[in-house]
């Protein structure tokens, strides 16, 4: 197995991978391998697997092919903008591929990845697109709920966090660049009549949503996200609407609006002091890395999928979710909850591949995976999930 990108999520992937004996060789690859070297020293004390650290540039498909070698699977936990280069390297080396997110803005990027389906089938390989927590777990949660209904009317992916952080300044619990681009891009929604649409303004449709306690009520906004691009068509059952709602604090929304108005969310280079500077890169460098927040976040994260539909003569509302304590995750795993929730699901997918439970080929979104064995193994790795279901007579 190759894990490419040893930031916070990649480190979680590596720690989870060595817990299973089927992993006999593990390659930790990163453009800046110092952190990977430190991690490898720790992991060698916990496993009999051979662990190698290599320097890798995900933007270069040829060099990546040399690193992948005879690997069975590559979990790519790096920047989504290089997904296609890593996919190409996997095709050249006969390596199955898993990533955690699509590049944006616009979920069409994930659809472009899924369009490589025939190439992967011809190579006898599996590619899973967006196999983190959201997207990832949330897709599988949608499938789990939908499988228990006759008809689906609405799917809403919900991401809420009620916590405090021991830092003075702004931060994002996952990739700051991804967080900023998602929130400031036009939100997407899906209907069967229109397909995927992006005609809402950024940070629009504010709605107060009740999450399970102790998270409770949070202000949520429609945000562009990968699940919206695929769930309506792949789950079917007459689904009429799909969207994604993200809880954002008033302070964070204000910060986003300010950097947007100042042009600091731009990825176009500008000249400053005789040097070319990308404004968004500057903002991201000023924010802490997600891995640096471990032990500094206190509170709870709740991520799940709310599915509305019918079963027989009853209306059904089912919320399949994972509710995690940042403090508990740090005490047990040395990580913050958002990073940990993202790093566990891709390794569960690898578990299923190793056990012969995931043998299909081609490029798929996560909801195409059998949800029951996946969720069983997710829980076995310590990522708790639960269901809230309400029913009422059809009017």
SULURTA-V412667 format. One line per field, one symbol per residue. psi: psi as a letter, one per 20 degrees, with the letter a starting at -180 (. if undefined). Layout:
psi=???
This chain:
psi=ppoonlbgghgggghhgiipiiohpppopqhnjghhggghgghhiiqiqppqpqpqoiiohghhhhhhckqhqpookbphijghghgghghhilpqpprirqqaqoihghhhghijghghghikqppppllcgoreghghggggghijqhqphqppppoqporqplqoaqrqiaohgggghghirpqqrpqhhibpqkjqqqlrlpppqorqqjgbpqpqqpqpqhhhhhgghhhckjpiqprpppppqhghgggghghghijijqjpqqpokjqppoghhggghiqqqhhiipiippbqpppapoppbqockqppopoorpoqpggggghhikrqgggghhhgghhhhhghghijinirrapqrhiiqohghghghghhjioqqrppppqqqp.
